[in-house]
């Protein structure tokens, strides 16, 4: 099974992904954590370019193509092999982030973004997506606290430096995507404290019977 975690800056994805991993492990499932951008050696080089605050001249289309390039590599090198080996794969961001950031927030054509995903990634999509939702002013304040305390590197602050309006568009984009696919998306209120968010996510995971059934096998047949 393929699970993705999405949300704006400061939504607590990294913390919650570790709780998810611990819960699934304890439940006896084989699972693995990965992320975008940067889930492969090549991807980490791409990530450096994408998140560098000095990449100010980057064109929106260049940005889009670099995220797509990172994803192609990630799917082939990491995601599919992990699923094939029987893991529940939990990915910190995936294609919905491209639609929300490069599409809804940056203004690139979402039909083109879907076509690119179809041509380069054969439309591989997650079975379950948990959206950590919170107001961008709260999220950005948290993100900046992490940057200032050194918990997150300033070398990765390009998106934190975007305007509040940009992050409002990202959030609205995510909520639009979630409304369009209510079966796949589960929205969690990320303005709550860490433990409350963790409990809500655990409920979502417990309620998903596919986690303990054969969704991974189906995916392997389709994309192998
Ligand atoms: P993160 O790994 O700390 O979440 O940072 C990744 C940044 O990249 C975040 O600001 C969102 C952005 N992003 C996109 O703009 N498009 C994408 O497709 C992905 C995966 C991430």
Boltz pocket constraint, residues with backbone or C-beta under 6 A from the ligand:
constraints:
  - pocket:
      binder: B
      contacts: [[A, 9], [A, 35], [A, 36], [A, 37], [A, 51], [A, 67], [A, 92], [A, 93], [A, 94], [A, 95], [A, 97], [A, 98], [A, 99], [A, 101], [A, 102], [A, 159], [A, 160]]
      max_distance: 6.0
